[in-house]
């Protein structure tokens, strides 16, 4: 038997006295959220006479009867790198990034998600945070190899894929480098009536097909025609690769957002057949690609000093983004779902003969 078991009241009194002497900051933790509350200071001041101080424990009972839920400072659990995500009514779906000095910044991923998570980009990142790589339609498996192939002249995506390793993602101040504008293709400069007529003829069908895809419901036929002018071949039609480029162009137009505060630089190494290692720093074309690739390949995200200085303190995360969800919570929720989904199959029963058709 310990002292705590023999003298619980004495221990309780000692804790109460210690709280009163230090102004008592009590921390309550619930799913990663800490509410810091200041307990009423009940200790009498040192200059009061001893006959004015209570001789019993009434002050302790009064303190324990004090409501323990006053408005206070709300702190959210944060971690270096990708700390979590939030839906903001003005900015949309944002990723919150934390540096080593407990300073934070953010990047807008999708401006459409101002009330709830609904865009393919936001859903993809939430799934990746939970360990589920399901958004290959918006984050293709070979996207990293394509970015590297654009940097190495004469290389092919198929050859590069097994040679590439993503080492780290650096968050730096936005400079505009890597945010590539859509450039006219070779076929776009070939302006002929037959090609234009073919584009106009298929524009309505392509628009109807595109509007059925998540995140592109709001695109117009004029936007589709412009995208076809960029990516169609000499005959005015698009192959599979051209259609994927067309969808990417439409998403960029629809998801146009404010000038970013930060950009993501991908630190990539390429090992060729001669075992020579080439190191590249590739600016990610968007915040979505930078965050998505970091989550897919489980690499560190480093927030540079300049971004931390220009950012805000981590204690301000909850006030700036009330709908913030730490990445740790998203991972825990995904594990719960991972265990729940198989149980649905375990509980399933075969239909009776009368129910079979």
N, C-alpha and C positions, 0 to 999 in steps of 0.2 A: 504494500500500500504506500502510495506516495503522499507527499505533503498536500498536494492538491486534493486528494481524496479525503484526507483527515480534516483539512481546514478550508473548505470551499468558500465560506463567508469571508474569511480573512483575505484570501486571494482576491475575491471580488472587490473588497474595500481597497486593497492595494492598487488594483487596476483603476478604480474610480479616482483615487487620489492622484495617481500618475497622470490620468487624463486631465484632471482639473488643473494640475500644475503646469501642463504643457499646452493648454488651450485645446487639447484633444482633437486631432484630426483623425476621424474614423473613415476608413475606406471600405466601401461595399462593392464587391465584384459580382457582376452577372453577365455571363457570356462575353467577356472581354471588355465590358463597359464599367468604368469605375466612377462612382459618384462620391466626390470629396465634400464632406460636410463638416462645418465647424460646430462643435458642441458648445452649448451655453457654458460660459465660464462661471462656475458657482463658487469658486474659492474666494473667501473674503480677502480684502487687501491687507497688506502687512501693517498699515498704520491704524487699523481699527483696533479698538480695545478688546481684550479677551472676553469681557462679559457680554459683548454684542454677538460673538460667534456662537452658533448653536452647539450645545453640548451633546447632542445625539446625532443620529444618522439621517435626520429629516432632509438635509441638503442632498444626500445621496438619492433618497426616494424622489425628491423633486426633480433631480437631474434625469433619473431614469424615466420619469413620467413625461419629460419633454419630448415633443414630436421629433422623430429622427429623420424626417424627410423635408427639410427646408430646401428652398431653391439654392443651388450651389453650382460649383464648377463641374462640368461634365468632361471627363477625359476618355478618349477612346484608345484602345490598344493599337499601337503602331509598331512597325518593324521597318528596318532599312530596306530601300529599294521600292518594289511595288507593295505599298502598304494596304491598299484596298481600293474599292470603287464606290462611286456615289452617283445618284441621280439628282441633278440640280435643275430647278425650274427655269433658270436663265441660260445656263450653259449647255445642259444636256447630260450625257453620260460621261463622267470624268474619271480618270485614274489619279489617285493621290500617291505621290512619290516622296519618300523620306530619305534624308541624307544622314551622315554620321554625326552631325552636330545637333540632332533633334530639330532640324529645320525641314520644312515640307514645301512642296510645290505641287502643281497639278497640270494635267494635259487633257484637253477635250478629245474624246474618242469619237463620239457621235452626238451631234447637236439635236437630233430628233427625239432622243429619250429624255424628255423633260418632266414626265410624270411617272413613267415606269419603264422597265427594260423591255424593249420590243424589237430593236433593230438587230439584224443578223450580226453586226460587228460587236455590239454589246453582249448579246447572248453567247457569242463565240468566246469572248474573254471570260465571262462568268463561268462557262463550262470548263475552260482551260484552267481557271483558278481552282476548280474542284477536281482537276486531274482527268477531265474528259475532253479529248480532242475530237470534237464532232463537227466543227465548223469548217470543213475542208472546202466548201463551196466558196467561202469568202477568204479563207486563209489556206490556199492550195498547198499540198505537201512539198511541191518543188519551188515554192516562192523564193526561198533563200537562195537556191541555186540559180534562179533567174536573175536575182539582184547581183549575184557575183558574176554571172556570165556577161552582164552589161558592163562590168568593170574590166574584164579580161577579154581582149580582142581575139577573135578566132576560136573561142572556147564554146562548147556545147553544154546544155543543161544536163544531159544524160551522163556525160563524162564527169562533170563536176560534182554531182550529187554525192557520190561516195567519198569524195576527197575533201569535203567542206566540214569544218567544225566551227560552230558559233561559241566563242569564248566568253564574251561579256557584252553587255549593252550599257553604254554611257549616256546619261542625260545631261545635255549641254544647253547653253542659252541659244535661242532660236536665231539662226543666221539666214535661213532661206535655202541653204545648200542642201540638195537632195530632194527638195520639194519640187519635183519636175513638173513643168507645164506640158500639156498635151501638144505635141509637135505634129505638124502635118506629115502624113505618110507619103510615100512615093506615089501611091495611086491617087491621093487627093489632088496632087498637082496635075494629074491627067484629067483635065476637065473636058468631057465630051458629052454630047446630048444622050447617047445611048446609055452611058453609065448613070447619068442623072435620072433618066427615065426609069431604069431598073431600080434605083434606090427609092424613088417616089412610089413605084408600084408595090414594093414589098414593105414600105414603111408602116402601113396600118397593121399588117400581120405581125411584124416584129414588135410594134408597140403593144399590141394585145398580149403577146407572149411575155414581154418584159414586165408588164404591169401585174402579172400573176406571181412574180417573184417577190419574196419578202424584202422590204426596204425600197422597192422601186415602184410601188403602187402610184406614186404621185408624178412620175415622169410623164412628159408630154410627147406628142408625136414630133414636134419641132426639135426637141432634144434628141430624139431617136434618129431623125434625119441627119442632124449635125454629127452624131456619133458614127452613123453609117458612112458619111463622107470621109471621116477620119480613118476608118478601119476596113472598109469594103475593098475588094480587089478591082482589077481593071474592068470586070464585067458587072460590077455593082453588087456582088453577093459577098457573104462572109462565111469563112470556114469556122471550125470549132475554136481555133486560137483567136481568130478575129472577133468571134462572138464574145469570148471571155474578156477580151480587151474592150469591147463595146460596153459590156456590163460594168467594168471597172471605171470607164469614163463617165457613165451615167451616175454611178454611186458618188464619184468625186463631185459632180455638179450638184447633185441633190444635197449632199452632206457638206456643202461649202460652209465654213465656220470662220470665226474671228481669228485674227493673226495669233498663232501659237506663242506661248511663252518659252517653251523648250522644244528641242528636237532630240531624236534618238539616233545615236551612232552605233552601228553594229561592228564589233571587233571580230573578224573572221580570219581563220587560217585555212590555207589550201595546201594539201600535201599531194604533190604530183607523183608520177611513176618513178622518178629518180630520187624519191624521198627528200625532195627539197621543199621547204616550208615557206609559203608566201603569206604574209600578214597584210590584211586589208582593213581599212576603216570605211564603212559604207553608211552614209546617212540614210536612215529609213525614210521611204517616201511619205509615211504618215505615222501618227501616234499609234494607230491600230496595229500596223505591221510591227512597229518597234516593241510594243507591249506583248503582242501575240507571239512573236518569235521568242521573246525572253521566257514566256510561260511554257511554250511548247518544248523548248530545249532545256528548260530548268537552269538557266544561267543567272549570274548575279547582275543586278541593275544598280549602277553606281551613279548617284546624283553628285555632280561636280560642285565645287566650292561656290562658283559664281551663281549657280542656280539656288543654292541654299541661302546665300546672302540676299538675293532678290525675293526669296520666298517668305514664309511665315513660320511661326513656332508651331510645334506639333500640338500644343494645348489648344490651338485655335481650330483644329480640324473639325470638331463637333459643331462649333458655332458657324463656321463657313459652309460646311456640308452636313446638315442634320441627318440626311439619309445615308450617311457613310456606312459601309459594311467592310470590316477588316477582312483581309484575304484569308486569315486563319478561320474565320467563321464560315466563309464560303466553302473551304475545304472540309470542315467538319460537317456541314450540311450535306455536301456531296457524299461523304462516307455513310451518312444515315440513309440517303437515298440508295446508295449502292447496296446496302444491306436490306433495304425495304423491297426493292424491285424483285430480287429472286424469291422473296417470301410470297409474292403474289402468285408465282407459278407453283410454289409448294402447296398453296391453299386451293388451287384450282381443282375442280372435280370434273370428271367426264360427264357429258349429258346423258340423261336417260334415253332409252329407246324411243319413248313417246316424243322426246324433244328433237330427235334427229329428223332431218328432211330428206 
